[in-house]
Amino acid sequence: MTRKLAEAGLDRDVVVSSSGTGTWHLGEAMDRRAATTLAAHGYDPTRHRAALFEGDGFAEHDLVLAMDKQNFHDIVAMASDDEDRRRVLMFRAFDPLAGDELDVPDPFYGAQGGFDEVLAIVERTCDALVDALASIRRPS
């Protein structure tokens, strides 16, 4: 997402962070297969470390995107008010090919092809999200 925002000239307007709702891998690097997939497509996977989203994160974010329904419900449960709850959307709500399936599949227990599929979903959805952000960009 960060690279796509920079390519669109939005990197000064939008700050991206990534976090999860569980502590299982807190502070760890990403799965080796995910890192291999990203590197093969020109991304640098070495900087990412698992971080935790907590309720005070709403004050720092205008939009919180959940990758699956369980995370969506976990994040909404942390919201202190309706304003915070309105900031939470499903990531794939921006995916033009999502249809009714808004969960990003979890490739962890599957084969390498699952990581390739998830990267395709994420890239396509990020493209659509960047387009949406560009269309609402405020003049400098």
Buried (B, 14 or more C-beta within 10 A) or exposed (E): BBBBBEEBEBBEEBEEEBBBBEEEEEEEBBBEBBBBBBEEEEBEBEEBEBBEBEEEBBEEBEEBBBBBEEBBEBBBEBBEEEEBBEBBBBBBEBBEEBEEEBBBEEBEEEEEEBBBBBBEBBBBBBBBBBEEBBEEEEEE
